[in-house]
Amino acid sequence: MMKKPFAITLDVGSSLANHTGSWRTERPVYLDRLPPCNNACPAGEDIQGWLFHAESGDYEQSWRSLVENNPLPAVMGRVCYHPCEGACNRGQIDSPVGINSVERFLGDEAIKRGWKFEPPAKQSGKQVLVVGAGPSGLSAAYQLARMGHKVTIHEAGPLSGGMMRFGIPKYRLPRDVLDAEVQRIVELGVTIKYDTKVTDILESMKTGKFDAAFLAVGAHIGKRTYIPAGDSAKILDAVSVLRSMEGEDQPMLGRRVIVYGGGNTALDVARTAKRLGATEAIIVYRRNRERMPAHDFEVEEALQEGVMIKWLSTIKQAGDSSIMVEKMALDDKGWPQPTGEFETLEADSVVLALGQDVDLSLLDAVPGLEIKDGVVQVSKNMMTSHAGIFAGGDMVPSERTVTVAIGHGKKAARNIDAWLRGASHEPAPKHEVAGFDKLNPWYYSDAPKTVRPVLDIIRRQSTFEEVVGGLDETNALYEARRCLSCGNCFECDNCYGVCPDNAVIKLGPGKRFEFNYDYCKGCGICVSECPCGAIKMVPEQI
Amino acid sequence: MDQTVKFYQTGTFTVGNRLLSEENRSVQANMQRTNSLNSGHRACQGCGEALGARYAIDAAMNASNNQLIAANATGCLEVFSTPYPETSWQIPWIHSLFGNTAAVATGIAAALKVKGRRDVRVVAQGGDGGTTDIGFGCLSGMFERNDDVLYICYDNEAYMNTGVQRSSATPPAARTATTMPVGPEPGNVFGQGKSVPLIAMAHGIPYVATATVADLRDLEAKVKHAMSLNGARYIHIFVPCPLGWGAASHDTIRLARLARESGLFPVFEAEFGEVKSVSKIRHRVPVEEYLKPQRRFAHLFGKNPAFETIARIQATADRNIRKFGLLEEAVS
């Protein structure tokens, strides 16, 4: 024992014996917060999740993660109004991540490389009827098929896609892209019966021995309004015009086309008219640009293409070669009021783009359904008041976009699956949102958004070529890496590095980190310096 | 003019980055890092010095193939890491007196030379008290003789372990136990200042650098470069002290960042007396942003802010920015 150097009486010990964790009054804990993009996505995509894989260049894994929630990324990458980008925290640093363009890149990549969906592990033996092969129906069919149910879609028309084909012009969504993504769903085992209009849903379910049904017939009856018109005045509705673009005979609109309405459909028709050779395409809208429901970038693109917009005007009368409009003024509440001032505009045709109604005749024989404002009422689980019949998309109360429809399809599928098992589907509670105040933006490299190439104006006025181009591999990777990964650890090692007490254990790639509470003093540096807000302090229980 | 844009999300701002190749990652991101200063040390919550010491010594260990001996002046770093008989150090480490650590390191280097152990390298480390005041004579001697030692100063701007007394590194207007915020000029006086990095440069030694705990990659690169050289080398690391500065423990790195971004602490490196590179300010901030979160400057704010004093501090920052060229040239 006394074989020690001079003046030394104790063995050298390590400070590891000193558990400094006992000093702590608060402890850091890792958590996943909800990124604002995911929170804003009507289809419930885990955007941060799939971007994470894209960041390392693993596009297939990224695509597979994406299609968990949305089977149509190449379509959505073109037509979605991307509320995710509006919510993106990066917008407060430079500009939002181009989520939509990366989604499109992944969708196109999947088509190019021929990636397929994983078939279900086993079949449930249950049969589900989906009515309508639009976005909502396709989304539900895809999700149900992946859960092992046998799905048949009855489609009234000769082609799939619904409003994606008959409402969205080709210059925004090329048809080969749509066909390729629908085909992939068919290859998963979904049967689509075309030209099969369901006139009585209960009858169809009985004959086909279906255990449940999902209705997604959409809204495609153009709303009309009364306009005093001469005999030879040519008045059409927007839905018919856009639908006839899919057939052999293109609609005859003439050289001077007036479009009445202020939604995205009005812009689609006006831009289509320009491409059909109209010298003038004028949108008549009763309110002003701030109050226009159409999306701003579509208005911008239309104006660039030479579409004109007559703000604060209503059509009073239509003749065979002209119309009379009345100027409006907005009142205190923002509603248009007539001014008594009139103006004549030359017009060969008038296209009404005033919204759409739903054809609900297939439900006539179903007792006890609640119909309000022309749409079917559904409960929280997307089921109508008739057990086993679910509905979604444009035929239920909601915002009418493709993205919302896809979200409805997924939600309905999960509830149908639960209902078929005699259970009920409880969605996992949402995590708290990772707001900008939760981030430490210092750590992100400065980089503005890659803007998708936009076709030259002259070229796009006269053709139906796609207006917005895609990203290529290098700039898609760049764009993906602009993601801040809000609220979700992306393994930057900051917590592991900045701890003065080595109290963070790095578990290795893909495994994240854990705290060593024996030594963590609770200083909170890891929380302050976590770029993405994936750690928080909680009081110690004493 | 096709140029591939290389963009790695957080680049080298974060400690690690899974998108970078292995050889471009930091020492601290490594699962097998040395942890030269191990857990269980008795430094306060959020200690900048404990963090800076691990950053620097781990990098030095990495650069010397783990053949490293450290001499350590008296001060916080020594006190909190080695209460008898425990130690947090996982390297050969010797405690010198308060003022002679440069001389002790010189002795170790001389002994190694005699033994022909060119593979074993020597560092000396101390706080600002042990470096800029008490150990200054020994340090200057070590520089002048160009002894083969890397001296690292962890600057927290006062004598923290004895109860926050003023040192020659304490900034003007700061409150310490010996410069109370009373009288016509509250806090520390506006003296002439004493920049040991510039004094070290005046010795013409091979390498002098400054760094902060807010920029790990910069700090590691400087230690690595210093370790590749022989002769006297000096690195001055800015390490905020939550206790002595009256700052929140979670603000340690933030304060170091603000010191740099305001221009109050210029980050640069110099060889043989000439400045070779400076770290540019990324998002410039007024000095108030740095001063306000610290209670040692609280008397400058409140109901009657000391505008004149703040302006004098701002002038110091502006002078640094001009002198070292800390701002990016405006792109014309």
Interface residues (C-beta under 8 A of the other chain):
Chain A: L10 D11 V12 G13 S14 S15 L16 A17 N18 H19 T20 W23 E55 S56 W442 Y443 Y444 S445 A447 T474 N475 L477 Y478 R481 R482 C483 S485 F490 E491 C492 D493 N494 Y496 G497 V498 C499 P500 D501 N502 A503 K506 G508 P509 N516 D518 Y519 K521 G522 C523 G524 I525 V527 S528 E529 P531
Chain B: T4 V5 F7 Y8 Q9 T10 G11 F13 T14 V15 G16 N17 R18 L19 S26 Q28 A29 M31 N35 L37 N38 S39 G40 H41 R42 A43 C44 Q45 G46 C47 G48 A50 L51 R54 S81 Y84 P85 E86 T87 S88 L216 P242 A248 S249 H250 D251 T252 I253 R254 R257 H283
